[in-house]
Amino acid sequence: AFSLDDMENIYSKNGYEDFFTRRELQMKKIYQKLLEGIPDYKEFLTVEEMNSSSKKLAEEHPESVSIFEIGQTRDGIELYCLKIGSGSHTALMFGCPHPNEPIGTMMLEYFSKRLAEDEELRKELDYTWYIVKAWDADGLRLNEKWLKGPYTLYNYSRNFFRPAGFRQVDWTFPIDYKELHFHNTLPETTAMMHLIDEIRPEFIYSLHNAGFGGVYWYLSRKTPEIYEEMREAANRQDVPLNLGEPEAPYCVEWAPAVYQSLGIRQDYDYMEQYGNVDMKEAIKCGTCSADYGKDVCGAFTLLTELPYFYDKRIKDMSPSDILRKDAVLEKLEWNEKSNRFIRETLDISRRYMEEENPFLLALCAFTEDDSGEATKRMVEENPEYHKTATIAEKFDNGLVSKFYKLLSYGMLIRANEYELEKMQGKGEEEQEKAAALKKAFELAEKEHRELAEYLEQEIDYLVVPIRKLVSIQLECGLLMAEYLKEH
């Protein structure tokens, strides 16, 4: 918790009179009360738990809350949206745009309850809130084995799932751009499109999170007046900023840890410039909700990316003993070797896997990514990569990248496990099939365990309490909502 005096000092130091008014200081009191009430969550909720909670909230607060179905998932799960309040501004917030990212679901679980209960809060914020707690509900179900902990690198990666790009609900919005023509939208994506078309939100809060690293943001347009406040939201929770490599080499940094929103156009232009590939084949997904919302109604989108795990090296800006270019190239070389292992292991059992095996689809997409050659060319040509890498950049390239590959190893185990469990469920006894699946399963399990043990030794990580993550994400969303009313 932080005092009102602390806040006033911070704002005075950073241009209080230029942006903040007395009313906004009153809003800070409301924020403080709201943030102080966040429970000390110990685990994440399942889809069923969230749906039950949402229905109960609407039943208990019919004067301020309604619930309606916006569509169904591919597996037939109902997608629910809460409508809370009746303010003059409109905001859309959704959790699990990627199913391995449930931090936002807990923020929405808390925020929706407080909005429903607190009439003063609803009036002061002056928004009508549309809340979808778990957009990719099917995918979240495939992550359920780690949602309740323990929160270790091994358990998270062993039970991890993230779909291929063309199966991601937030990357299958339709687009026609140069030679890219994507219109194979998923049912979940279509449901969100219709919701955006209907409510025409001014503010979209897309609740993503990273797995490892620090805090960073994506914004539709520059909002420099509140960058420092957003960073302070992270600092107050003692969670570091992510000052290593951006997640894509074409990210445009507006300020430390603050980036321009990404859409498929930037990916396309980067691959076109550096990739030397057939662009009709290079990109097989669509664009994102931020692009769609901007095109439909000029919506502003904010992403606050948060880590489950962090190591203090992610914010160390002192020089390392390697050039940034060489750190990136070493990462790419290791990734290529790792991808070969995944492909060779899949070759053992792939013929026995069904085409719609979700883990197989994801692995094929992630290991056939053509961006490696483009990145090699880019780092050779871009002078920014010929400087000495910071400790953060070296750590990101050398160890954080291996953590993300550990997730692919976990899905490699699960691709074979998925088929073995189906065989067992059907009572199938085809020995050759079972032998191939078990062999691939064991190879993947061995490689996964060895890498997990290596990373446990090399990374001095802490598990960030869920309460801190919810606090950062909620405070940044409130800051942006208030900012957009005035701008």
N, C-alpha and C positions, 0 to 999 in steps of 0.2 A: 504494500500500500504506500501511497505517496500523499503528502499533505497539500492543501490548497496553497500554502505559502511557497512550497517547493515548485508547484506548477506556475504560480505567478512570476517567480524568479526566472524560471526557464523561458516563459513567454516574453518577459520584459527584455531578457538578454537577446532574444532572437527576433526582435522587431514586433513587439506586442502591439504597438499603436498602429502598425501598418496593416495588421490582419485581424487581430483579436479584439473583440468588443466586450463590454461588461456582460452582455447576454451570453457571449461565448464562454466567458469564465463561469457563468452559471451552468452552462452545459457541461463544463469540466467537473463541476460538483456532481452532476447527474452521472457522468461517466465513472467518477470515482466510486460512487455508491454501487453502480452496476458491476464494475470490475471486482470490487471487494467481495461481492456475493457469489463469485464463481466457485462451485464446489471443487473439492480436491478429488477429481475423477481418478480412478485407479485402472480403468479399462474402457475400451470402446464398445459401443452398442452394435448389435446386429440389426439387419434390415427389419426383422419381425419386431424387435424391441422398439425401434424407432417408429414404425407404423402404429404400433399399439399406443405409444406415448402421444403421437400426433392426434389420433382419434379421441383419446381421453382428454387432451387439451381443448379440443373443439367442443366436446360435451360439457366440460366444466366452465367454459367461458364463451357461451354462444353470442354474447353481446359484442365481443371483440374478435372472435376467431371463427373462421369457417374452413372446411377442408373439402377438396374436390379432387377427382382423378383427372390427370392430364394425359394418360395413356397407359400402356403396358409394356413391359420389357419383352425381349425375345423369348424368355422362359415363362411368360405369362404372369409376372408379378405386377401388381398394380403400382403405378407411380402416383404418389399423392403430393399435392401442393397445399400448404397452409396460406391463407390470406388473413393478415392480422392488421387491424387498424384501418383508418380511412383518411389518412393525411393527404395533403395536396401534392406531394411528390410520390414517385413510384420507384421502388427498388425490388430487384430480383436477386435472391441469394440461393446458391445451390451447393450442396456438398457432394463429394465423390464424383467429380468430373472424370477422375481416374479412380478405379476401385480400390487401389492400395493407399488411398489418401483420405483417411477418415477423420483427420483433425477437425475439419470443417463441420462434420456431422455433430460433433460434441459442442462446438460453438453454437450451431443452430438449435440444438437441443436446449441449451441454456437460454439463449437469447429469445427464442420463441416463447418460452415459459415466462420470462420476465416481461416481455411485451404484453402478453395476455393478461398478466396480473396487475400491471402498473399503468393506470390511465394517464398519470402525469408524464410518464416516460413517452407514451405514444403521442401525446399532444406536443411535447417539446420537440421531439424528433420530426413530427409532421410528415411522416411517410406512410404510404400504404405498402406493407411488406408482403412479398410473395416468396415463400420458402419451400424449397424442395430439399429435403434432408439428405437423400441418397439417390443421386441421379442414375449412376450405374449400379443398380441394385443386384443384378446378376453377378457382376464381377466382385462386388463386395462379399457376396456369399462364398466366393472362392478364396477369399482372404480370411474367413472367419476363424481359422485355427490359430492365428496369431493375435487376434483382436483382444483376447483376454490375458495375454502374456504367456510366459515371461518375455520381457522386451530385451532380447539379446540379438546380436547380429545373426547367430545361427538360427534361432527360432523364427525370426522375421523372414529371413531369406528362404528357409526351408518350406514355409507355408505361404509364400508370396505369389500373387498373380497380377499381371498387367497385360491387357490384350494388345494384339497387333494394331498398328495405326488405323487400318481400315475397319477395325472393330471397336474403336474408341468413340464413346458417345460425344465427346467434345472435339473430335477431329473428323467428323463425317458430315459437316454442314456443306450444302451444295456450293460449288464455285465453278466459274469459267474464267480462267486466267491464262493468257497465252495458249500453250498447248495442253494445259491441264483442264479437263472437263470431268468433274466429279459430281454425280447425282445419286449415288447409291447410299442414301441416308438410312441410318438405323431407326427402328421404331422409337427408341428413346430420344434420338436426335429430333425426329419429326415432332414428337410431343413437346420438346422444348422450343422448337421453332414456332409452333402454333401458340404456345404460351407467350412468347416474346411478341409475336404478331398482335396478339389480343391486348396485352397490358401495356406495351410500348414503354418499357422501363427507362428512366433517366440514368439509373445506376444499376450496374450488374456487378455483383461480388461473386467471383468464381473461386471457390475455396479449394485450392490445390495445396499440396505440401510435398516437399522433397523427403528423401529418406535420411540423408546424412549431410551435414554441413552447417549452414547458418541461415539467417533470415535474409530474404531479398524480395523485391517487389517488381511487378510488371504493371504499367499504367497505359491507358489509351492515349493520354496526352500529358504534357508536362504540368505538374502542380508543385512548383518549387517551394511555395509558401509553407507546405506541410511536410517536406522531406525530413527535416530535423525532428519533427514530432513523431513521425513514424519510426525513425531510428531510436528515439527515446523510449517508445513503447517496448522495443526489444531490449534496450539497455536496462530498463527498470526490472525486467524479468531475468536479467543476467543471462540472456541468450545472445550469442555473438552474431554479428552480421556475416554474411557469406561474401568474403572478399577474395576468393580464389577465382578459378576460371568460370566464366559464365556458362550456362548449360548448353548454349549453342554458339559457335564461333562468329555468327553474324548478329549477335545481340548488340543493340545500341544502348550504351550506358549513359544515362542522363545525370547521374550522381552516384556516389559510392553505394552499391547494392540496390540501385534503382534503375530499371530498364524500361525501354519502350516495349509495349505489348508485341507478342509474336503472333503472326498468322502464317498461313501457308505461302503467301506471296513472298515473304522474306526467305523462306526455305527454298522456294523455287528459284528466286533470283541468285541466291548463293550457289546452288547446284549448277545453274546455267553458266555462271561466271567461272567457277573453278572445277566443276565435276567432270567435264568431258564425257557426258553420258547421254543416252537417249531420254529426253525429258518426258516423253510419253510413258516410259517405263519406270523412271526414277522415283516418281512420287505417286503413291497409290491410295492416298487418303484425301479427305476434303479439308475445309478450313474449320475454324473454331467459333465458339459462341461470341467471342469478343468481336470478330469480324462481322458476324451475322447481325448482332445487335447494333453495331455502328452503322451498317448499311441500311437496316430497316428503319431505325428511329433515332440515330445519332447517340445511342447509349454509350456511356462511359463505363469501362470495365477495369476493375482492380483485381489483381492477384497478390496475395500475401503468402509467399512460400516459406515454409517452416520445416525444421528438421526433427525427426524422432531422436537422433543421436548427434552429438557434436564432439569435436576435439578442438582445443584452444588454438591449434595451428591454423584453423580455417580463417582466423582474423589477423594472423601475423604478417605484417607488411614489410618486415625486414628482409634484406636480400639473402638468397640461398646460394648454393654452390653450383648452380646449373643455369643455362640459358632457358628462357621460357620455351623457345622453339624446340630445344632438345627434350625438355620435359614432356611436351605434347607428342613429339615423335616417338619417344619411349612408350608412352601410353598407347599410341596407335599400334605399335609393334606388338605389345602385349595383348591388346584386344584382338588383333588378327590371329595370333596363336590360340587364344581362348576360343574364338569363333570356329576355328578349324576343329578343335576338340569337340565342340558342341555338334557340328555338322557330322563329324565322323561317328560320334556316338549315336546320333539319330539314324545314321545309315544302317546301324545294326538292327533296329527295330521299327523303323518308320513304315515299312510295308504292312505292318500289322496294326497301324494306328488308323482310326477313322479320320476322314478329311476335316471334320469339324472339332477335333480335339483342340480345345482352346489353348492349351499350353504349346502344342505343336505349331499352331498358327502364329503364336507370338514369337516363338523361337526362330521360325523361318524368316519372319519379318525383321527381327532384330539382328540376325546374323548375316542377312543379305543386304544390309544397309550400305549404300554406295558412297556415303559421305566421307569415308576415310581418305580416299585419294584426293577429294576436294580439299580436305583440311590440310593434308600434306602440302599441296600446292599453295594454299593460302598462307600457311606459316612461313613458307620460304619467301613469299612476296611481300608480306606485311611487316614493316619495320618494327612494329610494336612487339613482335615475337622474337626479335633479335636482342632484346634487352635481358638482363639478369632476372630470372624468375624470383618472385617473392617466396617466402616460406609457405604462404597460403597457396600460391599457384603450384608449387612443387608438391605439396601435400595433396592437393586436389587431383593433380594428374597422376601421381604415383600411388596413392592409397584409396582415395575416395572413388576413383574410377574402378578399382578392383572390387570395392564394396558393391558397386552397381552390377558388375559382372557376376558377383556371387548370387545376385537375384536370378540371373539367367540360369545358373547352375541349379538353383532350387527348382525352377520351372522345368529344367531338363529331367530331374528326378520325377517330378509330378506328371510329366507327359507320359512316362512309362507306367507310373503308379496308377494313373487314371485308367489305362487299358487293362492292367492287371486286376484292378478292383471290379471293372466291368465283367471280366472273365469269371471272376469268383462269384459275382452276383448272378450270372447266367448259368453257373455250373459248367462252364466251358472247360474242356480238358485237352485242348490241342497242344501237345508237348513242344513242338517246334516254335510255335508262337510264344508260349510261356517262357521258354528258354531264352529267346531273343530279347524279350521285354525285361526279364530278370537280369540278363547280362548288362544291358544298357543301363538299367536302374542302378546296379551295383557300381558300374564305372562312374556314373554321374554322382552317386552318393559319396564315393571315395574322394573325387575331385572337389566336391562341395565342402566336405568336412575338412580336408587339408587346407583349402583356402580360408575357410572360416576360422580355423585355429591360427593360421598365419596372421589374419587381420586382428584377431583378439589380442595377439602379442604386440603387433605393430601400432595399433591405434589405441590411444589412451582416451576412450570415449566415455561420455556421460549420457544417460538416458534423460531426456528433458521431460519433466512432469507435464501431464496433459493440461493441468490448470494453467501453467505458464503459457502454453501454446494457444489455448483458447483465449487467454487474456490479450495476447499480442494481436491475434487475428480479429478479435472483437473490437479492440481499441482502434486499430487501423481502419476498420470498416466504418466505425462511427466518425472518425476524423474526416474520412473521405465523403461520407454522406453529408456531413455538415458543410464541408467545403463546397460541394457541388451545389448546394442550395444558394450559396452566395456568388457562385461563379458559373 
